[in-house]
Amino acid sequence: MSNVTSTIETEPTLNPSHRIRRHLPVWLAVVAVIVLAVNLRPGATSIGPLLSELRAGLHMGPGVAALLSAMPPFCFAIIGAFAARIGGRFGTTRTLAVAALVITGGLLGRVLVHGEMSFLALSVLALAGMAVGNVLAPVFVKRFFPGHVAGMMSVYTTVLPIGALAPSLLVPVIFASHPGNWQLNLGVWGATAAVALVVWVVVAAIAPHAGHMRDMTEGAVQRKGPTMWEIARMRKGLALGLFFGLQSMQAYVSFGWLPQIFRDAGLSVAQASLLLSLFNVIAIPGGLVMPIVAQKLTRPTGMIVVLGILLAGGYVGLLLAPAALPWLWTIMLSLSGWAFPLAIALVAERSRDPLVTAQLSGFSQALGYLIAGVGTWLVGTVHGITNGWTVPLVALIISAVLFVTFGIIASARGDVDDELPAFAR
């Protein structure tokens, strides 16, 4: 980052007589991206290890517990569909500051409640803030680091899985000193969100209009971004959404069902938990590598094919011999998950105009997380109906073919802008 200028222009250009310039320090912009990324997953991933304690403490029924587990991808899909428009209306920095406030309030609030429905409502509130952050973080990077998109997306997508992994590492530590205290475990993530809130309030105070998606030049015709339906009708836009969805589904299937597959194969709880931790750890370097791959390779077809082979191979291993080489199947599935940072990076790399980037980010994540939620639910449902893993795993192997197909289309040369008449070159 040494060749980046010391400040970033954060106000849209106005006529000279009305020009108001405010500058956002680069170091603060980088810190803002990092603290945001840290807090976009723990509110969701911290629930799983504590579900038994939550059910006992809140007298939570099995139906509510199942809904709580399935909520993250559905909230990311539904709220994410509106995030780009909200950011365009109020500005990226101000919207992200409000998102940090919502995340903090939701996470801290649910530590204080004593009923399952209030806990559920506050969880939805926190997840809504995370959904907005998911969509607008790439927009922030696109606008404020135009010459360093790949580098900053590497930072963002590397920190995301670290935040997702942290709860599974800290829960045993906190439980060792405070057995059964789920409030303390969840309160930690409310406190980290509060740190992000402070940073984003400062950013929004320095650059309150930064990231506003309209041309603010006096007398200019205000530009409007494409609608979500326009993005959906574009071949590359739709492919990117489907690619994002299929890779997200694989991740949520692994989070939710991989330990159970291993346990059904005869492994112990400790072994299954260790394998899930291995899955999460291996995902971290992908965030550093894949955004650079997306930028450097004009068409990363070969990389997508390799990821698809790893995905299918991992599922074949689980189907034929899950207990024989469980660490190998886990590594293969985790490496295939490097498609997540690649898909996120492609949103920025396959769009030019920030208006298109914002809507493409919203569309791909809305469709993607909807596919992830439905797919994960179907895997569990089919497993329950068939009382085995054969049918779900065969279906997941077939999904790897679709994963590669849509990934190749999404990563092909050219930008989504070129398929939109108003934004074509």
Secondary structure, DSSP 4 states (H G I P E B T S, - for coil): -TTS-SEEE-SPP--GGG----EEEHHHHHHHHHHHHHTSSHHHHTSGGGHHHHHHHHT--HHHHHHHHHHHHHHHHHHHHHHHHHHHHH-HHHHHHHHHHHHHHHHHHHHH--SHHHHHHHHHHHHHHHHHHHHHHHHHHHHH-TT-HHHHHHHHHHHHHHHHHHHHHHHHHHHHHSTT-HHHHHHHHHHHHHHHHHHHHHHHHH-TTTT-SS--STTPPPP-PPPHHHHHHSHHHHHHHHHHHHHHHHHHHHHHHHHHHHHHTT--HHHHHHHHHHHHHHHHHHHHHHHHHHHH-SS-HHHHHHHHHHHHHHHHHHHH-TTTSHHHHHHHHHHHTTHHHHHHHHHHHT--SHHHHHHHHHHHHHHHHHHHHHHHHHHHHHHHHHTSSHHHHHHHHHHHHHHHHHHHHHHSSS-GGGGSTTT--
